[in-house]
Amino acid sequence: MIIFSFILFTFNIVNIDGARTKQCSVLELPKHGFFFSGYCKQVPGSLCGLGCLTGYRLVNGDSFRECRQDGTWSGREPKCEEIRCSTLKIHPRVIQECLPQQNNTEYKFGTKCRAKCNETGYRLVGPRVRECVVMGRWTGYEQFCIIGAETTSLVMSSTTSTPDLATTPKYLDYSNYALHINNNDTGVTLTYFNSTEFTIIVWFYLENNTKANIISLKQNNDGTLFELNIQEGRLAVYHSRRNQTNSTTTIYANIPIDKWIHFTWTYSNRNQQSNLYIDGARQQSIDFGVMSLDFESK
């Protein structure tokens, strides 16, 4: 009788211990997925990390799952979804040539689209190539075609400081120069230079409706020839007048706040005209014949 009770007690302990060490089922990988460690254990307490191959992203589930004491996996079973970018917004006169070629309205990860203008006499403003990258987003920003011959651009490094430029080529591209404008910011400051024509491009983000400068063109004596600024949420152009001591400030379009704005300023000595563009749309032509910008031919 004593022997029988001992055997029964031992049998119960084994059953209890077996329940505690119950293994989980094999964790199935999603299609195009992989385990971070290369494998996944099935014993309670095991933590398995899952990822997706290049060109895919994890959706509708958890990237880490744990084998619980009751033999079940925590979390939800994920899927690997192919990364795709939406169709690029194309502005008038802009042509996009994308490789590899695709027939659908969304583009696969790694697709590169090259932009150009479809008419002679227009210049592309913005990056020539945009690529569909991780998270289904395009690199770069929207491109525009504006009047003017193609020229070589000088790309500035991304920065939040304000530069003073002693020399200026014909085409200054500040597309990678992010002006996050706050109250009384000085923006981009240019010293006097000689050029028959030029184009200056910059992105800026208006934090609020307070006054701030975007571009200033200074004389050698530190006087201001031309200044583009924001006044109470509106674009304003300040310039000195030819053969006069007084200056003029002209107020133009409203500028939205909390939004990145693409700005272009072009100048041509041939007709003494300058154009201001916001997001590719021309805002105003300025007659530089009344201004004291006496640029000389090189």
C-alpha positions in Angstrom: 0.0 0.0 0.0 2.8 2.4 0.8 4.7 1.5 -2.4 1.5 2.2 -4.5 1.1 5.7 -3.0 4.7 6.6 -3.7 4.4 5.6 -7.4 1.2 7.7 -7.7 2.8 10.8 -6.2 5.8 10.6 -8.5 3.5 10.2 -11.5 1.6 13.4 -10.6 4.8 15.4 -10.3 6.0 14.4 -13.8 2.7 15.4 -15.3 2.8 18.8 -13.6 6.4 19.4 -14.7 5.5 18.3 -18.3 2.7 20.9 -18.5 5.1 23.6 -17.4 7.6 22.8 -20.2 5.1 22.4 -23.0 6.7 23.6 -26.2 5.1 26.0 -28.7 4.3 25.0 -32.2 6.8 25.9 -35.0 6.5 29.6 -35.7 5.8 30.1 -39.4 7.7 32.8 -41.2 5.7 35.2 -43.4 6.5 35.1 -47.1 9.6 37.2 -47.8 10.4 37.2 -44.0 13.3 36.0 -41.9 14.3 35.5 -38.2 16.7 38.0 -36.8 18.8 35.2 -35.2 18.4 32.9 -38.1 16.2 30.5 -36.2 13.5 30.4 -33.6 13.3 28.2 -30.5 10.0 26.6 -29.3 10.6 26.4 -25.5 8.7 28.7 -23.1 10.4 32.0 -22.6 12.0 32.1 -26.1 11.7 35.5 -27.9 11.8 35.4 -31.7 12.3 38.5 -33.8 11.0 38.6 -37.4 11.9 40.9 -40.2 11.3 41.3 -43.9 13.6 41.1 -46.9 14.8 44.2 -48.7 11.9 45.7 -50.6 9.3 44.5 -48.1 8.0 45.9 -44.8 6.3 44.2 -41.8 2.6 44.9 -41.5 -0.5 43.7 -39.6 1.4 41.9 -36.8 4.2 41.9 -34.3 8.0 41.8 -35.0 8.7 40.1 -31.7 6.8 37.1 -30.4 7.3 35.1 -27.2 6.7 31.4 -26.5 4.4 31.4 -23.4 4.2 28.8 -20.7 0.9 27.4 -22.1 2.6 26.6 -25.4 1.1 29.6 -27.4 2.8 32.5 -29.1 2.3 36.1 -28.0 1.2 38.7 -30.4 -0.2 38.5 -33.9 1.2 36.8 -37.0 2.7 39.5 -39.3 2.9 39.8 -43.1 5.6 41.2 -45.3 4.1 43.7 -47.7 6.0 44.9 -50.8 7.1 48.5 -50.5 5.5 50.7 -53.1 5.5 54.5 -53.6 2.5 56.4 -54.9 2.6 58.1 -58.3 4.8 61.2 -58.4 3.0 64.5 -58.7 4.0 65.9 -62.1 3.8 69.6 -62.7 3.3 71.2 -66.2 6.2 70.8 -68.6 7.9 68.1 -66.4 8.5 64.6 -67.8 9.3 61.7 -65.5 11.1 58.6 -66.9 11.1 55.8 -64.4 13.2 52.6 -64.4 12.4 49.8 -64.2 9.3 50.5 -66.3 6.0 49.5 -64.6 2.5 49.5 -65.8 0.7 50.1 -62.5 0.0 53.3 -60.6 2.4 52.5 -57.8 6.1 52.1 -58.0 8.3 49.3 -56.5 11.0 49.9 -53.9 14.2 51.0 -55.7 12.5 52.6 -58.7 14.4 55.7 -59.9 12.6 58.4 -61.8 14.5 61.0 -63.9 12.9 64.4 -64.6 13.4 66.8 -67.4 11.5 69.7 -69.1 9.5 68.9 -72.2 10.1 72.3 -73.8 13.2 74.2 -74.8 13.8 77.4 -73.0 12.8 76.0 -69.6 14.9 75.0 -66.7 14.2 72.1 -64.3 14.1 73.3 -60.7 14.6 70.4 -58.2 16.3 67.1 -58.1 16.9 65.4 -61.5 16.4 61.9 -59.9 14.0 60.7 -57.2 14.1 57.2 -55.8 11.4 55.1 -54.0 12.9 54.1 -50.7 12.0 52.5 -47.4 8.5 53.3 -45.9 7.2 53.9 -49.4 8.5 57.5 -49.8 10.3 59.3 -52.6 13.6 61.0 -52.0 13.8 64.7 -52.8 10.9 67.0 -53.5 8.6 68.1 -56.3 10.2 69.4 -59.5 9.1 72.4 -61.5 10.0 73.8 -64.9 10.6 77.6 -65.1 11.7 79.8 -67.9 15.4 80.0 -68.4 18.3 78.1 -69.9 19.8 75.0 -68.1 22.8 75.8 -66.0 25.0 73.9 -63.6 23.8 74.0 -60.0 25.9 74.4 -56.8 24.3 72.2 -54.1 24.9 73.4 -50.6 25.1 71.0 -47.6 22.1 70.6 -45.3 22.5 73.1 -42.4 20.5 75.2 -40.1 23.0 78.1 -39.9 23.0 81.2 -42.1 25.8 81.6 -44.6 27.5 84.7 -45.9 28.6 84.1 -49.5 31.4 86.2 -50.9 31.1 84.9 -54.5 28.1 83.8 -56.3 27.9 81.6 -59.5 25.0 82.0 -61.9 22.9 79.3 -60.3 22.7 78.8 -56.5 20.7 75.8 -55.5 19.9 75.8 -51.8 17.5 72.9 -52.3 19.2 70.9 -49.5 19.5 74.0 -47.4 16.5 74.0 -45.0 15.6 77.4 -43.7 13.4 76.8 -40.7 12.3 80.4 -40.2 11.6 81.8 -36.8 11.1 85.4 -35.7 13.9 87.8 -36.9 15.9 85.1 -38.7 18.3 86.6 -41.3 17.9 83.8 -43.9 20.5 83.7 -46.7 22.8 86.7 -47.0 24.6 87.4 -50.3 27.3 90.0 -50.7 27.4 92.1 -53.9 28.5 90.2 -57.0 28.6 90.8 -60.8 26.5 88.6 -63.0 24.4 89.1 -66.1 21.8 86.5 -64.9 21.3 84.2 -61.9 18.9 81.9 -60.2 18.6 81.4 -56.5 16.6 78.5 -55.1 15.8 77.8 -51.4 13.3 75.8 -49.3 11.9 77.6 -46.2 9.5 76.7 -43.5 7.6 79.5 -41.8 7.1 78.8 -38.1 4.6 81.7 -37.5 3.5 85.0 -38.9 6.3 87.1 -37.5 8.8 89.0 -39.5 11.8 87.1 -40.9 14.2 87.4 -43.9 14.7 84.8 -46.6 17.3 86.3 -48.9 19.3 89.6 -48.5 21.6 91.1 -51.1 24.1 93.5 -49.5 26.3 96.2 -50.9 30.0 96.4 -50.1 29.2 99.2 -47.6 26.7 96.9 -45.8 23.7 98.7 -47.3 20.8 96.5 -48.6 20.1 96.4 -52.3 17.4 93.8 -52.3 15.7 91.8 -49.5 13.0 89.2 -49.6 11.2 88.7 -46.3 8.1 87.7 -44.6 5.9 90.3 -43.0 2.8 89.1 -41.0 2.6 86.0 -43.1 3.0 87.7 -46.5 5.8 87.8 -48.9 7.5 91.2 -49.1 10.2 92.6 -51.4 12.3 95.5 -50.3 14.7 97.2 -52.7 16.5 100.5 -53.1 15.5 102.7 -56.1 17.9 103.8 -58.8 19.1 107.4 -58.4 17.0 107.9 -55.3 17.7 107.8 -51.6 14.4 106.2 -50.5 13.5 102.6 -50.7 10.4 100.6 -51.7 8.7 97.7 -50.1 6.1 95.7 -52.1 3.8 93.2 -50.5 2.8 90.1 -52.5 1.1 86.7 -51.8 0.2 85.2 -48.5 2.6 82.5 -47.3 1.1 79.5 -45.5 2.6 78.6 -42.1 3.7 75.1 -41.0 4.5 74.0 -44.5 7.7 73.7 -46.5 7.8 76.3 -49.3 9.9 76.0 -52.5 11.1 79.5 -53.5 13.0 80.5 -56.7 14.3 84.0 -57.6 15.5 84.5 -61.2 17.2 87.6 -62.6 18.2 88.5 -66.2 20.2 91.5 -67.2 19.0 91.2 -70.9 15.6 92.6 -70.1 16.2 93.9 -66.6 13.4 91.6 -65.3 13.3 89.3 -62.3 10.7 86.6 -61.5 9.6 85.2 -58.1 8.3 81.7 -58.0 6.6 79.9 -55.1 6.2 76.1 -55.5 6.8 76.5 -59.2 4.1 79.1 -59.8 5.2 82.6 -60.8 4.1 85.2 -58.3 5.5 88.4 -59.7 7.8 90.0 -62.2 10.0 92.8 -61.0 11.3 95.6 -63.2 14.9 95.9 -62.2 15.2 99.0 -64.4 14.0 101.1 -61.4 16.3 99.3 -59.0 19.9 100.0 -58.2 21.2 96.5 -59.2 23.9 97.6 -61.6 25.2 94.2 -62.5 28.0 94.4 -65.1 28.9 91.9 -67.8 31.9 89.7 -66.9 
